[in-house]
Amino acid sequence: MLPRVLVTITIAVLLLSPAAAQEPRALFDLPQLAPCGSTSHPRLPEKWRGTYLMAPFTKAQLVLAEIVADAALSAMRVRLHGVRRGSLDLFVAGNRTYVLKSEGSTIKECRALGDTGWRPLARDWLAPQSQCTGSAPIGETLVEWWKTPIAPEPASYWLWFKTSDQTPFRLVFPFASDQLPPFSGYALSYQVRFDTLDETGLAEIDAACRQAKPTMTGNPVRALNTLIDKISQARQLAQTEINRVMPELQADCPAVPFAEWPERLAITGVMTPFDSDENPYPAEVLYDWTVPAQRTRTFGGPEADITVQDSLLLDPHGYTVTHYRDRPLVCRPVLPGTIRPGWAARAPCECAATINGTTALSPYGTARILVCPLASPRVAWAWYALSGRPTAFMVTSLRGDEGKRLFAVLDYRAWLPGHSFSRSVFGKPPQCAIASHSRATQSRLTRCSTCHLGPAYSR
């Protein structure tokens, strides 16, 4: 996997990479994480029902998860609905997993899979080594940011708990595991709804399923993974269930042209890293098509060796400019040129779904969820309002990426179209003047010319 700064070559179609320019300071008030309200782990109710929209690690379809959990019974029911097609109904009690077939609210069949590695979700989703790194909004939802280191070091997964009711609002995982099923089988999950229950009805399902004999041979883990993979191959649509569970979600997208970026634009946001030895850091993006230029700047914390890192895109060329705490800056010509205002229509992205209206997942009005291919099988997931305002941008990861200083998700805060600033912010350090692209870099950057300016561009 490429280093954090090189990932931006590919994902710059949605453009928010580590940052850029001459003076290592910000022009705008940057979003900051406030101290956590408490270091105590949030605990879920004993009985609850939650709906989550989950994005996979690859270019597969989005999945809606409808979960009912009963901690006293140590059981949960997980109904997975493919946003485009297919469903799967699972019941987990202790170390036993079953596949359910229903007619309406009546369970008609319960097939035993055996021990798939899935366990009912506990009331505490964190581990002893989990840390709360701060409090700040995601969109318009105020949450506390928790990271949990996992093997292999320094990998981690992230959970964001709503400060209003301490329920999990978002989860991000670096690779698939059985850490918190079904969420840990997906890269990114957002809470749609969450309710406390008096009764779950799971005891009746448990009693019926205890009589079920295994009907599937072979490895239970492989059997479960096969069933989940086959959701997207099903013929039947899950529209009825989706309308019931999340009526604001639609699998197709409106025939509304993508909004072009304005000639001048300023953006701020918070980037969350995958590695457990890093904490979220602020970012600032400045864009001026009249130059044409763009500077994305990120800021290291007090413990970081790097104080500021810039992605400086100037006309047909792009540079990573790294300011170190105790040594001279380094300029590397490894990025493409300035992004084109109409990059969204040019990019090889697909609209995976639409969230209609203003919700916690679409805080700035009806939003499209885009999926964009990166170095296969990695993808980028991005939330954009029809107005063009972004909400979040996530890059999927793989095992083996840990320690490579990759960012997991970028949450946008300020969106300032038309904001003016001096052209001097795009000043190129002298070190960049002597840097030159290698043939390998030139070849790689040619693939970015769909959305970015490149060597063939002529003003």
Sequence and secondary structure as in RCSB ss.txt:
>XXXX:A:sequence
MLPRVLVTITIAVLLLSPAAAQEPRALFDLPQLAPCGSTSHPRLPEKWRGTYLMAPFTKAQLVLAEIVADAALSA
MRVRLHGVRRGSLDLFVAGNRTYVLKSEGSTIKECRALGDTGWRPLARDWLAPQSQCTGSAPIGETLVEWWKTPI
APEPASYWLWFKTSDQTPFRLVFPFASDQLPPFSGYALSYQVRFDTLDETGLAEIDAACRQAKPTMTGNPVRALN
TLIDKISQARQLAQTEINRVMPELQADCPAVPFAEWPERLAITGVMTPFDSDENPYPAEVLYDWTVPAQRTRTFG
GPEADITVQDSLLLDPHGYTVTHYRDRPLVCRPVLPGTIRPGWAARAPCECAATINGTTALSPYGTARILVCPLA
SPRVAWAWYALSGRPTAFMVTSLRGDEGKRLFAVLDYRAWLPGHSFSRSVFGKPPQCAIASHSRATQSRLTRCST
CHLGPAYSR
>XXXX:A:secstr
   HHHHHHHHTTT   S   SSSS SS     B  S SS     SEEEEEEEEE SSS   EEEEEEEETTTTE
EEEEEEESSS EEEEEEETTEEEEEEEETTEEEEEEEEE  S     S  S TT EEEEEEEETTEEEEEEEEE 
SSTT EEEEEEETTT  EEEEE SS  SSSTTGGGSSEEEEEEEEE S  SHHHHHHHHTT  B   S HHHHHH
HHHHGGGG SS  HHHHHHH TTEESS          SEEEEEEEEEESSTT   EEEEEEEETTTTEEEEEEE 
 TT SEEEEEEEEETTEEEEEEEESSS  EEEEEE   B TTHHHHSS EEEEEE SS SSSTTSSEEEEEEE S
TT EEEEEEETTS EEEEEE   TT TTS  EEEEEEEEEEET    GGGG   HHHHT    HHHHHHHHTTTT
TB  TT   
